[in-house]
Amino acid sequence: MDALASKPAVETWPIERLRPYERNSRRHSAEQIDQIAASIRQWGWTMPILAADDGMVLAGHGPLAAGKLLGFTQVPVIVARGWTDQQKRAYVIADNRLTDASDWDDEMLRLELADLMEGGFEIALTGITEDELSRLSVGVGELEQMPELPDGDRSPFRDMTFILYGDQFGIVERAIARATKPREPNNPNRSPQGNALAAICAEYLERVS
């Protein structure tokens, strides 16, 4: 295990030699496998699969499925030699769980995505969804697809700007996060923040009326 931590050696294995861990608790949907496959087509195979010497996959179940989908016959592998059975099983959980524990700097993410979108990059390759783009106010105009209206007509879409001070921002942010729900198919507003804020205000008006 120390050798793996100090200088991991990447080997090339036939893809048939690898087998998913049958008790892996992390599941990949068909849509996610398609996204991983698109990422591999765009950037190549950037992260080797981590596998035990008997071929059991410890990390990289998604890329393995995507590689099979793309017709790969050989893939890069790092071999976890000398690990105990408990270490292998625990790592499958740790690899999935530790990545979930990270947080995002929304402002930095917003800047990066806006620059990529302005440069014409296909944002879907990053795994960011349209709802997430809308939450971050990236490309909102394009997502809403506001129609051209004759002079004098009023658009159903409205922008509102608020100035918040101190703790007010955190209060509003937490309230919107709790009120945000999946958008209904017949709802023309594709902004989850707008829908959440409208729901909060509607509930408030019912209480004070």
N, C-alpha and C positions, 0 to 999 in steps of 0.2 A: 504493500500500500504506500510506503514511503517513496518507492521508486516512481509510482504513478503521480504522486503529488509533486515530486521534484522535476522530473523530465518525462512527461507522457510521450510515448512513442505511438505515432499514428500508423496503423497498418491498413492494408486494403484487403477486404474480405468479399467473397461472393455473397450476394444479398441473401441467397437461400440458406446460408450458414447461420443467419440470425433468426431468432424467434422471440416474439413479444413475451414479456412476463405475464403469465396467465392470471395473476392476481393484482395486476396494475389497477389501482383505483382511479386513475385519471383517464377520462374518455375523450376521444377526438371525434367530432362529428365529420360527416362527409364534406360539409362546407369548409371546415377548418383544414382538412387534408388537402382540399383544392387550393386553399390559400397558401399552405406550405409548399405545395407543388409549384405554384406561381412564383413564390419567393426563390425556390431553387432554380427555376428557369431564368429568373432575372439576375441572381447573384452567384449561382453555383452552389456547391455543397460547402458551406462555410464552417459548420460545426460537426466534428466526427460523432458517430454514435458510440456511447459507452456500453460495453458488453462484458459479461463474464467470459471466461475462457471456454465455457461450453456453449456459447452463442446466445445466452439469455440476455436480452436487452435491459439495461438498467436506466438508461436515459437516451431519448431519441425515438420514442415510439411513433410520434407524428412524422418526423422525417423518413423513418423506415417505411411507413405506409405510403407516403408521398413518392418515395423512390421507386417503390413497386408500381405505383400508378404511372410513373413516367417511364417505366421500362428499364431502370438501372439494373445492371447485372453485378456490379461491384460498387462498394461504398467504403468510405474511410471509417475506421474503427479505432477506438482506444480500448485496450483490454485491461480489465480490472483483475489482474492476477494476484493471487494470495489473499483475496478478501474472504472473510468468513461468510457463511450463509446469512447470518443476521445482518452483517454490514451491507450485503447486497440488497436484501429486502428493505432495510431501513433507508438506503440511499434512493430507492425508487420513490419513496414518499418524500424524502427531503428535497430531491431535485425538483419535484412539482410544487411542494409547499413553499420553499424558500423564495422562488420566483414570484409567488403570489403575494409575498409579504412586502414587496417593494412599493414605493409611492411615486407619483408623477409630479413634476413641476409644471403645472398647467400653463403658466405664462410662457415658459421656454418651449413647451410642446406646441403651443399656439403659434409662436413665431416660426418654428421649424416647419410646421405643416403649411402655414401660409406661404412661406418661401417656396416650398416644394410645389404647391398648387400653382403658384404664379409662374413657376418654371415649366409647367405642363407635365409634371411627373404624375404617374398613376397612383394616387393616394391609397387605393384599395390594396396595393402590394404591401403596405405597412401594417395591415390588419385593422386600421382605424375605420370604424363604421360611420355612416352618414349621421346617425344620431349623436355620436361622439363629436363629429365635426361641428354639428349644430350647437351642442353644449358648449364647445370651445369658441363659438362664433367665428368659425373658419369657413369661408365660402358660403355664408348664409344666404346671400343674395342669389347665388346660383342654385342652391338647394330649394329655395322657395319658389323659384321660377315665376316671379311676379308678372302678371300679364300686362301687355301694353293697353292703356285705356284712352278713350277719346278725351279731348279737352273738357274739363268740367266734371268728369266722372271721378268718383272717389275709390281708391284702392281699398280692398278689405284688409290689407296688411298695414300695420302701424308699428313704428319704432318708438320706444320710450327710453329715455336716459335718466338714470338716477345717480345722485351723488350720495355716497354713504360715508359715514365717519366712524372710525374706531371699530368697536365691536359690532356695529350695525351690519357690516359686510359679512361677518361670520354668521350672524343670526339669519340673514337672508339666504346665504349660501346653503346653510344646513336645512332651512325650511324647503328650499327648492329641491335639494337632493332627496329629502324624504317624500316630497309630493310628486316627484318625477315617476311616470309610469310609461309602459310601452304605448306608442302612438296608435290610435285606432285607425283602421284602414280608410275610413270615410272622413277623417279629420284633415283638412287642407293645410293646417299649420304644422310644419315639419320641425319646429323649434321646441325641444322638450322643456327648455326654460320658460318659454312663453306659456305653454300649456300648464306647467306646474304653477307658475305665478297666478294665472287666471283661476285655477282650482283653489289656491290658497285664499285669494280675494273673495271668490264666491262663497266659500265656507265662512269667512269672516263676516260678510254682509248678511248671511243668514242668521248669524248669532246676534248681531247688533240691531237687526230690523225689528 
